[in-house]
């Protein structure tokens, strides 16, 4: 293990070491497969394991055991803290935006729950902001956005393999309309077919990249004077958590985040502290029990 010196901070953390070990196992396994290394090497890399040490959801529906190879050398990685952006932080960042495009970016992540790659990959034809979209050849009712997985020249990528349709509220529609007016005043009908494009620097009209969205959140965090860095994914978690706080069920959060399985949405639900406080205060006191209250 590499350290910077006696008592110094560990240079390579557990996750980095596990990545190196995984690459080493892959390299040696390939060497065995092409007869460049003895098969005994695999016994030094792996041990036989069975399904009993797997989580219940990974064991499948069958009742019998199944066996698998388990890496011998792997460090236990500490669980990383997962957090959401607060509504106050997102509002402060929204207020620090200097153009309608940047406000739309914050809204797309914080009010629609898009990943930055999905937002950067939106095309103008994906956005149906009219109450009735039948004129556009779409039967989905109300304002909405189509999130599609496609090859994009700006490197944007939707993690979901399947296309999803996400409804949007009036705040998103308003932010979209203001941005379209701004874009038209600067570019006219020109620019790429991507929704979010450069308006003030670089190649005007060229699409924003996912990296540019991350850099935007960095700048907005600094301008707003926030005590921590609020990244794009924290805005996505804020959306999922707000849906839950508003009474949405797990499958609602799953569908709105474009997740395939309901359990995939669970890490995105981080209850607001005020909701936890209200839940505690709803618990009856012992005096209420004695007086015949709910038990």
N, C-alpha and C positions, 0 to 999 in steps of 0.2 A: 504494500500500500504506500503510495507516494505522499509524503508530508513536506511542508515547507521548512521544517526545522523543529528542534525540540520545543514541544508545547505549542507549535504552530497549528494553524487550521489545516485540516485535511484538504489536499489539493483536488483529488478525484473523489467525488461523492459516490454513494452506493449505486445510484442509477447509472452513472457513467461507467463504473467498474463492471456492472452487469452487462452493459452494451458491449464492452470490449470482450468479456467472457463469451457472450453469445456469438460474436463474430469469430472468435477463436474456435469455438465448437463447430461452427459451420465450415470453416476452412479445413479443420482436421477430418471432419466427416466426409468432405469431398475428397480429401487425399486418400481415405480408406476406400471410397467407392471406385477410384481409378487405380487402385493397387499401388499407390505411392506411399502408403503407411500401413502398418500391420493392423489387423482387425482388433487386436488387444487394446488398441488406443481407445476404442469406443467404451470399453469397460472402465477406463479411467475418467471418461467424460460423463457417462450416464449410469444410472442405477435403475433397476426395475421398480416401478411403482404401480399401484392399482387405483381404482376409482374411489376407494373409501376416503381418501384425503381430499377429494374434490368437493366444492360447494354443491349443495343439493341440486341447484338449477343446472349444473354442468354434468350431472350423472346420467341424464337421460331418463326415459320412461321405463326401461327394462329393469329387472330386479337382479340380474346377475352381475358379477364383477367383470371389469375389463382391465387389461393391463396396458401400461404405457411406459415410455422411457422418460425419466426425470433427471434433469441436470444435477450433477453432484455439486458443482461449485456455483453458488449464487448467494449474494448478500441480501439480507432482509432490508428492503427499502422503507424508509420512514414515510408515513402517510402525509401527503402534502395538503396543506390547508386549502379548502375550496371556499371561495367567498363570492358574493354578488355585489354589484354596484347598488348603492342606495338610491332611492328616488331623488333625494336632495342632491347627491353627487351628479346624477345625470342631468337634472335641471340646471345646476351650476355650469356644467360643461356646455349644455345647449345654449345658455345665455352668453357664453364666451365665443360662440361661433361667429365668424366674420362674413359668412356668405350663406345663402340658402342651401347650397349643395352640402356644406358641412352639417347644417342642421338636419337635412334629410338623412345623412349618414347616421347621425346619433339616433334619430327616430327609427330608422330601419333596424338597427340593432337592439335598441331599448324598448321599442313598442311593437315590433314584429318578431323579434327574436332571431334574426338572421345571423349566420356566421359571417365573418368579414369576407371570406371567399365567395359566399353566396351573394352578398351585397355587391361586391365588385364584379360579379359575373352576370348581373341583371342586364337584360337588354330592354330597350324602350318598349318593344313589343310584348314583354312579359308583364307589363304594368297596366292593369285594367281598372281605372279609377272612376268609371262611370257607374251610376246605380244599376244600369241595365247594359250588359256587355254583349247582348245578342248581335248588335251591329258589327261587333268585332269577331263574330263567329264563335263566341264563347257562351255557354249556357249557365256558367256559375253566376249566381245572383250576388249583387252587391260588390263594392270595391274590393279588389283582391290582387295578389301578386302570384305569378307562376314562377316557381323555382325549378329550374331545369339543369340537369347535369350535361355539360357540353364542353368541348375543347375550346378554350378561350385564349386569345392572343396575349392577354395580360397575365396569364398564369392563374387566373381565378378558377376555383374548383368547388363544386358542391359535393360534400361528403356523401349525401344520400344518393343512391343509385337511381331511385325512382323519382319522377317529377311530382311535386306537391303543389297544391293551391292553398295559399294562406290568406285569410280575410284580414282586412286592415280597417282601422277606425278613422274617424273624421280628422284626427290630428295628423295621421300619416297622409291623408288626401290633401290636407292644407299644405303640409310641408312639401309634398310632391308638386303641387300646383305652383307654389312660390319658386321652387327650383326650376321648373320648366320655363317660367317667365324669365328668370335670370339667365338661364342657358340660351334662350332664344335671343335675348337682348345682346349677348356677347358673341354668339356663334351663328345666329340665324338658324336656318334649317340644316346647317352643316354639322360636322363632327361625326364620330363613329356612332354605330347603332347601340353601343353600350349606354346604359342609363347614366352612370356616374363618370364624368370625364373631367380632364384638366381644363380649368377656365382662366387661370391667372398666370401660370408658369409652365415651363416645359413645352412639350408639343401640344398646343391648344387643340382641344377636341379629342385627344387620345384618351383611352380609358384609364381610370384609376386602377391601381394594383392593390391587392390585399395588404402589402407592406405599407402602402401609402395610407391606408385606413388605420393601421396600427400607429403610424407616426402621427396621424391626426389626433388620435386619442391621447398620445403622449403630450402633444402641444396643448390640448384642451385641459388636461390634468394640471399642467403647469400654470396656464392662464387663470384657471379657476382657484388656484391656491389650495388644492386638495392635499390632505396629509399623506396620501398614498397614490400609487399609480393605479388608475382605473383602466383596465384593458378592454378590448372589444368583447371578449368572451364573458367578462363580468356583466356586461350589459345584457347579453343573451340570458345569463342566469337570472338577472333581475326580472326579465320578462316572464320566464317560466315560474319564478317565485311569486310574482304579482298575480299571475293567472290563478295559482293555487290559493293565494291569500284572498282572492276575490270569490272563492268558492268553487273554482274549477277542479274537476277530478283528474286523477293521474292520466287517464286516457285522453282528456282534453289537452293537458300539457304535452303529452306525447305527440298528438296530431299537430298541434300548433308549432312544435319545434321540429316537425318533420322526422321524428324518430320512428324506427321500425317496430320496436317493442315497448310496451308501457314502462317496464323496469329501466329502460335506457334513459327515461326522462327523470327518474328519481334523483340523481345527483344534481339536477338543475333546480331542485326545489329547496330553497333555503328560506325558512319562514322569517317574515319581518319580526323584529323584536317586539313591536307593539302588539302584534297578534299573539305572541307567546304570553305577554303580560295579560292581555285580555282573557286568554285561556285559563291562566292561573286564577284570576279574579272571579271567574265563573264557577270555580270549585266551591261548593258550600262549606261553611265553617261548622265545627262540631256543635255550636249552639243551634244552628239551623237543623242539624240532625235531631238534636234533642227535642226541638220544637215541632218535629214532624215533617221537616223538609225532605228533599230528595236524598236518598242514600246511595 
